[in-house]
Amino acid sequence: MAEFCDDFDNYLQKLLNLPGKIIICGDFNIHVENVNCPDAKKFQIILTNYGLIQHVSEPTHIHGGTLDLVLTRSNVCDSLSISDIQVVETTTSSDHFLVGFSCNFEYLEGSKQDVVKARNIRDINLLEFKADIVSSDISKASKFINCSNALNILDSELLRILDKHAPMKEFKANPCQDAWINTKCQKARRFRRKTERADNHLQTPASKEAWKEASKKASSIIDSTLQSFYSEKFSLCGNDKKKTYQLVNDLMDKESHINCYPNDKPCEVVASEMKQFFEDKIKKINTEIKKSQPIISKQDGESIDFEGSQFSEFSLIDESQLMETITELNKKNCELDPLPIKLFLECIDVLKPILLFIVND
């Protein structure tokens, strides 16, 4: 029993980190109806720690005992609605009863693959890419006539070089597949499924061990890939708290529940509370603005002389000011950009001259 609890704990730790709603059903062979049973107590602690609830309350075995369970999340937003639970004695040779229930969930269509276009940016040789930039018109200051002309040179040359190193390709993709899954993860998962099928067919100690090793390797590859993916995402957030907050919400699968209304209040009450919330918020902002504005008194028709520095012309910037400005910019990609922001920043040392001309012109 101790080994099962450890395995079940590890299983839940991985399962509950995945997005979506879950339901776990099956014969656990634990008398959860006996509150004094040590195994039942330990099992209940695991369920509580992971925010799960058990729905079956009737005996599910011919000799008594609630052994066949239905588990879901206890959180209202993340749980599935379980109803009409029925425990029916079967006419088969099984000593367990049939547990039936109703459950509402969204229908998902099959894994229809989409044809998408993309570039393999990760396989670009950065040294060769930079060398092509240096030998292009981007690095020839004599060709810069004005800001508009330099911008055209920058865009056209970067696109030409990008097409050379990472041409646009068409490939099939699963729209439900996570963005962090790469070819290495897919190969590891396919090999794990292959060894599992072989073990189901052969049922030998060697096939069992091969499946276990493939499972461990696949889990290690998937975990490290996922960690690297989100580590890079968080590093790109920098000091942007809003982007960090959105990324954390994405990891916790909270984005899908933005439009969930409280289910314990009528719609009219919820709408009224939201209206009052925003009215109070606007009043608070107006009050703070009025407090921060200086009070200026003057006689009718009397003009107030301006005090302070007047802005009359732009001054040229140097490379250090350019780099300081670029590093403070929002690290977001735009489809109009000739290069992805990450690759752009990696090539910034050879792009500085033309960028400096564009800004100062």
Secondary structure, DSSP 8 states (H G I E B T S, - for coil): -HHHHHHHHHHHHHHTTSSS--EEEEE----TT-TT-HHHHHHHHHHHHTTEEE---S--BTTS---EEEEEESSTTT--EEEEEEEE--SSS-SB-EEEEEEE---------EEEEE--GGG--HHHHHHHHHTSGGG-GGG--SHHHHHHHHHHHHHHHHHHHS--EEEEE-TTS-TT--HHHHHHHHHHHHHHHHHHHH--HHHHHHHHHHHHHHHHHHHHHHHHHHHHHHHHHTT-HHHHHHHHHHHTT-GGGTT---TTS-HHHHHHHHHHHHHHHHHHHHHHHHHHS------TT------S----------HHHHHHHHHHS-----TTSSS-HHHHHHTHHHHHHHHHHHHH-
